[in-house]
Amino acid sequence: MVVGFLRVRVHLYYAPNLKEKRSQIKRVLHRIRTKFQLAAAETGDNDILNSAVLGFSVVSNDETHAMNILAHVLDELDTKGDLDAMELDREVLHLEDA
């Protein structure tokens, strides 16, 4: 079993208050979860107005597949005009089958 992790810092262009920021982040996370069937959450910078750290994870039986999914997630974040995404780290964990 392979677990892929991606951590991304995003800068939101328009977030006049924390309520609007959380609304924007919630929409982004929902879109990514729905499109790629993976786990996604806001993991940092919760109280910083125009910034957030997002975490994504995917489980697969193939490292290449997991890395491709995470690359597509990053591309999806980059193609939307409402935020800038900067990859912080990407990692793959191999777990032995029992």
VOPAGU-2260 file (C-alpha; in pm, 1 decimal, decimal comma):
REM VOPAGU-2260
SITE   aa  ch    i         X         Y         Z
SITE  MET   A    0       0,0       0,0       0,0
SITE  VAL   A    1     124,5     346,9     -86,9
SITE  VAL   A    2       9,7     668,9      80,7
SITE  GLY   A    3      90,2     996,6     -92,2
SITE  PHE   A    4      92,0    1329,1      91,8
SITE  LEU   A    5      92,7    1682,9     -47,3
SITE  ARG   A    6     113,9    2004,0     153,4
SITE  VAL   A    7      44,3    2333,1     -25,9
SITE  ARG   A    8      47,6    2695,0      89,1
SITE  VAL   A    9    -213,1    2902,8     -89,7
SITE  HIS   A   10    -249,2    3278,5    -111,1
SITE  LEU   A   11    -605,9    3399,1    -157,5
SITE  TYR   A   12    -651,0    3709,8    -368,9
SITE  TYR   A   13    -978,2    3821,5    -216,4
SITE  ALA   A   14   -1052,2    3742,8     146,3
SITE  PRO   A   15   -1168,5    4054,9     331,7
SITE  ASN   A   16   -1234,2    3859,7     652,8
SITE  LEU   A   17   -1183,0    3514,2     804,0
SITE  LYS   A   18   -1541,3    3410,9     731,6
SITE  GLU   A   19   -1491,5    3472,2     358,2
SITE  LYS   A   20   -1150,1    3300,2     368,2
SITE  ARG   A   21   -1299,8    2987,7     525,4
SITE  SER   A   22   -1579,9    2991,2     270,0
SITE  GLN   A   23   -1332,0    3005,7     -18,6
SITE  ILE   A   24   -1113,1    2731,1     131,5
SITE  LYS   A   25   -1419,1    2513,0     192,5
SITE  ARG   A   26   -1521,1    2544,7    -175,3
SITE  VAL   A   27   -1167,8    2461,2    -295,2
SITE  LEU   A   28   -1139,8    2156,3     -68,4
SITE  HIS   A   29   -1483,0    2029,6    -174,1
SITE  ARG   A   30   -1394,5    2068,5    -543,7
SITE  ILE   A   31   -1066,5    1877,0    -498,9
SITE  ARG   A   32   -1223,8    1601,3    -285,8
SITE  THR   A   33   -1502,9    1550,6    -538,3
SITE  LYS   A   34   -1280,9    1553,2    -846,2
SITE  PHE   A   35    -995,4    1334,6    -716,7
SITE  GLN   A   36   -1154,3    1120,5    -440,4
SITE  LEU   A   37    -889,4    1195,5    -177,7
SITE  ALA   A   38    -860,7    1336,2     172,4
SITE  ALA   A   39    -819,8    1714,1     194,8
SITE  ALA   A   40    -808,9    1960,6     484,6
SITE  GLU   A   41    -690,6    2305,0     590,1
SITE  THR   A   42    -391,0    2222,7     808,2
SITE  GLY   A   43    -227,3    2556,4     887,3
SITE  ASP   A   44    -241,5    2936,9     882,8
SITE  ASN   A   45    -601,2    2909,8    1005,8
SITE  ASP   A   46    -615,6    3262,4    1144,4
SITE  ILE   A   47    -405,3    3436,6     877,1
SITE  LEU   A   48    -635,9    3628,0     646,2
SITE  ASN   A   49    -494,0    3572,6     294,6
SITE  SER   A   50    -298,6    3251,7     350,5
SITE  ALA   A   51    -374,4    2887,0     420,6
SITE  VAL   A   52    -188,4    2558,2     428,6
SITE  LEU   A   53    -380,5    2272,1     271,4
SITE  GLY   A   54    -303,5    1902,8     311,6
SITE  PHE   A   55    -399,6    1624,8      71,6
SITE  SER   A   56    -352,1    1248,6      92,0
SITE  VAL   A   57    -425,6     961,4    -141,1
SITE  VAL   A   58    -399,6     583,9     -96,6
SITE  SER   A   59    -298,2     364,9    -389,2
SITE  ASN   A   60    -125,4      39,5    -473,1
SITE  ASP   A   61     123,7     217,7    -702,0
SITE  GLU   A   62     363,0     504,2    -619,9
SITE  THR   A   63     345,1     649,4    -971,5
SITE  HIS   A   64     -33,5     663,5    -955,7
SITE  ALA   A   65     -30,3     835,9    -616,0
SITE  MET   A   66     224,7    1094,1    -733,1
SITE  ASN   A   67      26,6    1159,7   -1052,3
SITE  ILE   A   68    -292,0    1222,4    -852,5
SITE  LEU   A   69    -108,2    1471,6    -628,6
SITE  ALA   A   70      44,0    1643,0    -934,4
SITE  HIS   A   71    -306,2    1681,0   -1080,2
SITE  VAL   A   72    -426,7    1831,0    -752,1
SITE  LEU   A   73    -148,9    2090,7    -767,3
SITE  ASP   A   74    -231,5    2164,5   -1132,7
SITE  GLU   A   75    -599,1    2206,1   -1043,7
SITE  LEU   A   76    -510,9    2455,7    -770,8
SITE  ASP   A   77    -283,5    2647,6   -1008,9
SITE  THR   A   78    -539,6    2671,6   -1290,2
SITE  LYS   A   79    -809,4    2834,9   -1080,6
SITE  GLY   A   80    -777,3    3212,7   -1072,2
SITE  ASP   A   81    -890,2    3270,7    -712,7
SITE  LEU   A   82    -561,1    3171,0    -544,3
SITE  ASP   A   83    -188,6    3110,3    -587,9
SITE  ALA   A   84     -56,5    2769,3    -481,7
SITE  MET   A   85     298,3    2689,4    -377,3
SITE  GLU   A   86     397,8    2329,3    -304,6
SITE  LEU   A   87     558,5    2291,3      35,9
SITE  ASP   A   88     629,1    1921,0      25,1
SITE  ARG   A   89     523,7    1597,8    -134,6
SITE  GLU   A   90     597,0    1256,7      10,8
SITE  VAL   A   91     514,0     893,8     -42,7
SITE  LEU   A   92     496,0     638,3     235,8
SITE  HIS   A   93     518,1     265,4     158,6
SITE  LEU   A   94     334,2      37,3     400,2
SITE  GLU   A   95     372,1    -338,5     402,4
SITE  ASP   A   96      61,8    -543,9     340,6
SITE  ALA   A   97     -30,3    -767,4     631,9
